[in-house]
């Protein structure tokens, strides 16, 4: 939504991170760039501390983690949460956003990481 600015994400009900995100009331969506496949895999893996060895800083508005070298981010506060099967639909109110020209977006399509080229 552009007015108001909203984004949606969809965590699985089995997500170990989601209860912490929900309790904090905020989240950031980081847009990864080419060469950040290992970061994507680390964040997707089940594990104790996904942030060990990860270069990040707190978002200026919410303090949510922003990863170094990304294409950009959307920093949000949680507006609404809906149950949807084995996932939640989380509506975030955009508090801040940034896009950089430092990298080409990392895409995941048909089970593979890909670039735009």
C-alpha positions as CSV (number, residue, x, y, z in Angstrom):
1,X,0.0,0.0,0.0
2,X,1.3,3.5,-0.8
3,X,-1.2,5.3,1.4
4,X,-0.4,4.5,4.1
5,X,2.9,2.9,3.3
6,X,2.5,-0.8,4.2
7,X,4.4,-4.0,3.5
8,X,3.5,-7.6,4.1
9,X,5.7,-10.5,5.2
10,X,4.6,-14.1,5.9
11,X,6.5,-16.0,8.7
12,X,5.7,-19.6,9.2
13,X,3.9,-20.5,12.4
14,X,6.8,-22.8,13.2
15,X,9.3,-19.8,13.0
16,X,11.5,-19.5,16.1
17,X,12.2,-15.9,15.3
18,X,8.6,-14.7,14.8
19,X,7.6,-14.7,18.6
20,X,10.6,-12.4,19.3
21,X,9.7,-10.2,16.3
22,X,6.1,-10.0,17.4
23,X,7.0,-9.2,21.0
24,X,9.2,-6.4,19.8
25,X,6.5,-4.9,17.6
26,X,9.0,-4.1,14.8
27,X,10.9,-5.7,11.9
28,X,13.1,-4.7,8.9
29,X,13.1,-6.4,5.5
30,X,16.6,-6.4,4.1
31,X,16.9,-6.7,0.3
32,X,20.0,-8.8,-0.2
33,X,22.4,-8.3,-3.1
34,X,24.4,-10.7,-5.3
35,X,27.1,-12.4,-3.3
36,X,25.0,-12.5,-0.1
37,X,23.8,-16.1,-0.6
38,X,25.6,-17.3,2.6
39,X,23.8,-14.5,4.6
40,X,20.5,-15.6,3.1
41,X,21.2,-19.3,4.0
42,X,22.3,-18.3,7.5
43,X,19.1,-16.4,8.2
44,X,16.9,-19.2,6.7
45,X,18.6,-22.0,8.8
46,X,17.4,-23.1,12.1
47,X,20.0,-22.3,14.7
48,X,20.7,-20.7,18.0
49,X,22.3,-17.4,17.1
50,X,22.0,-16.4,13.4
51,X,23.8,-13.1,14.0
52,X,27.2,-14.5,15.0
53,X,29.7,-13.1,12.6
54,X,27.1,-11.1,10.7
55,X,27.9,-7.4,9.9
56,X,24.8,-5.4,10.9
57,X,23.7,-2.2,12.5
58,X,20.4,-1.1,14.2
59,X,17.9,0.7,11.9
60,X,17.7,4.4,12.7
61,X,14.0,4.4,13.5
62,X,13.2,1.0,15.1
63,X,16.6,-0.5,15.9
64,X,15.8,-3.6,13.8
65,X,18.9,-5.3,12.3
66,X,20.1,-3.9,8.9
67,X,22.7,-6.0,7.2
68,X,25.8,-4.5,5.5
69,X,26.1,-4.6,1.7
70,X,22.4,-4.9,1.0
71,X,20.5,-3.3,-1.8
72,X,18.2,-1.6,0.7
73,X,15.7,-2.1,3.4
74,X,12.2,-1.3,4.7
75,X,12.0,-0.6,8.4
76,X,8.5,-1.3,9.9
77,X,6.4,-1.4,13.0
78,X,3.8,-4.2,13.1
79,X,0.4,-2.9,12.2
80,X,-1.7,-6.1,12.0
81,X,-1.3,-9.9,12.1
82,X,-3.6,-12.4,10.5
83,X,-3.6,-16.2,10.6
84,X,-3.3,-17.8,7.2
85,X,-3.0,-21.5,7.2
86,X,0.5,-22.5,8.5
87,X,1.7,-18.9,8.2
88,X,0.9,-15.5,9.5
89,X,0.3,-12.5,7.3
90,X,2.1,-9.6,9.0
91,X,1.3,-6.1,7.9
92,X,4.0,-3.6,8.6
93,X,3.7,0.2,8.7
94,X,6.8,1.6,6.9
95,X,8.7,3.9,9.2
96,X,11.8,4.3,7.1
97,X,13.3,2.9,3.9
98,X,16.5,3.1,2.0
99,X,17.7,1.9,-1.4
100,X,21.3,1.9,-2.5
101,X,23.1,1.5,-5.8
102,X,25.9,-0.5,-4.2
103,X,24.8,-3.9,-5.3
104,X,22.6,-5.9,-7.7
105,X,19.6,-7.7,-6.1
106,X,19.9,-11.3,-5.1
107,X,17.0,-13.4,-6.5
108,X,15.8,-16.8,-5.5
109,X,13.9,-18.6,-8.3
110,X,13.1,-22.2,-9.0
111,X,15.3,-23.4,-6.1
112,X,18.4,-21.4,-7.1
113,X,20.0,-18.1,-6.3
114,X,20.2,-15.9,-9.4
115,X,21.2,-12.4,-10.4
116,X,19.5,-10.1,-12.9
117,X,21.9,-10.8,-15.7
